[in-house]
Amino acid sequence: MNPISPNFIDKILHRNCVEGMKMLPDACIPMSLTSPPYDDLRRYGGHAFDSDTFGAVAEELYRITMPGGVVVWVVADAIIDGSETCTSARQKLHFRQVGFNVHHTMLMNRAGSRWPCKVRYGDSLEYAFVLSKGRPRTINLLRDKPNKKAGKLMGFNRRDFDGRQRPAGTAQPVREWGVRLGVWTYAGGGATTAKDDYAYDHPALMPERMAEDHILSWSRPGDLIFDPMCGAATTCKMALLHGRRYLGFEVHEPYHGLAVRRMADAHAEYRRRLDAILLGA
C-alpha cells in the first residue's frame, strides 16, 4: 500500500471526485464505498454524472485501489419511457474492462421507503457491486442468520459436472449462526436511514446500517475507507465509528458543509464511546 499524505486522512474535502482522486498516489486505498447519482434522477448543484464522468471515475478508482482492495458501488437504474435504462449493467461491464473483478453482485432492498408501483413489482432494483483488485484481502462474512439445525452433525453433497452428487467431506456440527444471504434489507424513510435529523437535508441518503455492514464485511480496523462522492458522509461516519480512517470528496458545497457538520458530531460520538470503554461507564 503506497503512503498517502496526512492531508487526505480523516478529511472531508470540497473536491470534484475525479480531480481529487488524481491527487492520490497509486494503490493507496484498501476500500471505497460510494453511491453515485443514478442516471439523471437528480443533478446536485448542476453537477452532471454522465458516461464520460463515470468512465473517468472508474479508471481512477482502479488506479488508487491497492491490490486486494475492494470498491463497493451502490447503484440503481432509472425507469424512462417504461423501460429500465440498464446503466448499472453497462457500469458493471466497464469495471471489468478497466481491470476489476466483479467479486459479488448483491441486492440492497429498501423496505417501506417507496410507494407501490401500479405496473411492476416496485422500482428497479438497487445493486451493490463488490469489485476487487484481484482476490479481496479482507472477507468478513456477516453471520446473523439463525440456523434451525444448530449443533447437529450435518453432511453436505456436491454435484459434479456429470450431475452426480458426492459427499463433500465429513459431517460437521452446524453453527448457531449462518452467513446472511446476498439480499440485504433496510428500513427506509425518516428516523431509520440515519440517526442525524439534519442529514435528511440530503435527498438520497445511504442507510447507515448498509454502510456499516459493507465496511465490516470488506475492511479491517485501521483501514482507510474512501468515498469519492460522499454526499452527507454516511460512509465516512460509519468508518470512523468502527475504528477505520476515512476520506470523502464532495463537490456540491451545501452537501460538503453538511458532511463536515455530520463528521464533527460523529467524532464527538466516537469520543463518548471511547470514554465509555475506558472508564467503564
N, C-alpha and C positions, 0 to 999 in steps of 0.2 A: 504494500500500500504506500503510495507516494505521500510525502508530507504535505499538509495543507496549512496555509497561513492562519495564525490565530484570529486574523481579521474575518475569517469565514467560519469560525466555530462559535456556536451558541449565539447566532445572529439572525435577525430578520432584516433583509436588505431590500431597499426600494430599487429593484432592478428588473429589466427585461430578462426573461428566463434564458434566452439564447446568449445574449451579451454577457450575462452573469456567469453562465457555465463556461464561456470562453476564457474567463479569468482563472478557472480552476485547473490544477495540473491533471495529467493523465492518471487514470486508475487510482483515484483518491477516495471514492465513495463506496462504502460497503452496502448501503441500502438506500434506495429512493422510493418514496411513496407519494403519489400525486393523482389528482383527478382533474384533467384538463376540461375546458369548456366543451360541451357536447355539440358538435355540428355548429349551427347558427342559432341555437336555442337562446343563448344570451351573448351579449357583447359588452364586456365590462369596460366602461370608460372609453369606448371606441376602439379598444384593442382587439383586433380580429385574430382568431386562431384558425388560419386556413391551412390548406395542404402543404404549402411551402414552409410555413412556420412549423407544422408538425414534423416535416422531414428534417429540418434543422435541429429541432428538439431531440428527435430520435438519435441522430448521429452524435450529438453532444452527450446525451445520456450514455451511449455506448462507450464513448471515449473516456468519460470520467469514472465509469464503474470499474471497480477493481476486479481482478479475476476471482470468480466465485461470488461476486456481488449480485444483488437482486434489485430489480425495479418492479414495483407493483403499480400497474397502470389501470386505474378505475375509470370506466367509460361506458356510455350507452349511446344508442342511436336515436336520432330524431325520426319522427314519422311525418313524411312530406308527401302530399298527394296520395295518401292511402298506402304508402309503402315505407318500410324501414330503409334508411339510407345505406346501411351496411358499411358505414365509415369505420366502425370498430374492427370489422373483418379486414379491411384494407390496412388499417394501422397494425393489426396483429401480424399480417404478412410482411409489412415493411420492417417491423422489428426483426423478423427473421433475416431479411435481406441485409440489414446493417450488421448482423452478427450475433444477435441474442438467440439463446434457446428459449422457446416457449415452454417453460417448466411446467406450468399448470394454468388451466383456464377455470376460473371459479365464477359462481353467480352470487351477487350481492342483492338480497331481497329486502326492499324497504317496506315493511308491513305497516299498513294503515296510513301511509303518507300521501296517497293519491286517490282521486275519485275513480270509481269503476268506469270502464270504457264500455260503450254500447255495442261495439263491433269486434272486439278482441278481448282476450283474457288479460286485461291490464295493459300497461305500457310496455314498450320494448324493454328487454332485459338489461340489467346493469351488470357488466362483467368486471372482474379483476383479473387482468393478465399478469401472471407472475413470470417475469422474464429474468433469465440468469445469464451471466457471462461465464460459460462453462457450467460445471456442476455447482449448485449452491453450496457455499462454505458453511452455512448455518441452516438447519432444518429442525425446528422445534414444533412438531405437530401437536396441536392442542387436543388434549384428552379430556373431554367433558360430556361424552355420550355414555350414559349408564348402560352396562351390559347386563341383560336379563340372566345370562348364564354364568355370571361371575363366580370364580372359584372352581368351576367344573373343568375336568380334563376334556379337551376337545381336539380332535384331529381334523385336518383340512386336506382337501384334494386339489390337485392342479390338473387342468385339462391340457393335454399335449396337442401338438399340431395334427396328430392323426384323429383327434376327437375323443380319445380315451382319457378317463380320469385315473390319476395315480395319486397315492398318498404323498403329501408334501411334508416330510419329516415326521417326528414322533408327536404324540399328543401333548399338549401344553395346557396348563391352567389358564382359564380366561381371566383377564384383568377386570378389576371392578369398573374401570372407565375405559371406553374405547375412543379412537380418534374420530373427531367430528367429520361430517361429510363435506363435500365441496360446495354446498349451497348454504350460505350464511344469511340469517335473517335478523334484521334490526328494526326496532320500532322507529317510526319516523314521526316528524312533526315537532311542535314546541315542547320543551322540557324533557325530551327524550334523546334528541340528536346531540345536544350539547348541554352542559351544566351552566354555562355563562349566558345569562339572558341577553346581553348586548351583542353576543356573537351572531344572533339572528338578523343583524343588520346586513349580513352576507346572505344572498338569496339561495345559495346552493352549498350548504354545509355538509361535509363528510361526517357521518356519525362517529363520535369519539370512540365507541366500542369497536367499530370497524378498524379504525386506525390502530387502536391498541392491539387487536388480535393479529393484524398483519405484522406489526412491529415485533411482537413476541414470537411470531412464527418464523421470521426470516432474518433476525438480527441478534446480536449479543449485547449484554450490558457494556457500556462504554463506546459502542459503535456510533459513528456519525450518521444520522438519518437526515436525508435531504429531500426537500420538496421545492421543485423549481417554479411552481405556480401555487403558492401556499395559501392564498385566499385569507381566511380567518385563522390560519396557523394551527388547525386541528392536528396535523401530522407532527408538527414541532412540539405542541403541548404534550401529546401522549408520549413522544420520545423522551422528553425531559422527565415526566412523571414515572417513567420506567427505567431510569438510570442510563439513558443514552444522551449523546450530544446531538445537536440539531443545527440545521442551516435551512433557511427559507428565503426565496425570492418572491416578491410580489410587485407587479408593475403598476397596478391601479392604486393611486395614492390614498384614497379613502380606506381601502381594504388593508393597505400596508399599515396605516395608523391603527386600524382595528386589531391587526395581528400583533403589533408591538404592545398594545394595551393588554391583549389576552396573555401574551407571554410574561408580562410583568406580574399578572395575577397568578400564572402558573408557577413562577419562581417562588412567590410567596407561599403557595400551597405546598411546593416541594420542600421548602424550609420547615413548614409546620410538620410535615410528615417525618423529616429527619429528627426534629426535636422530639416528636412522639416516640420514635425508636430509641434515641439516645437517652432520653430522660424517663422512659418507661411510662409515659403519660397515656 
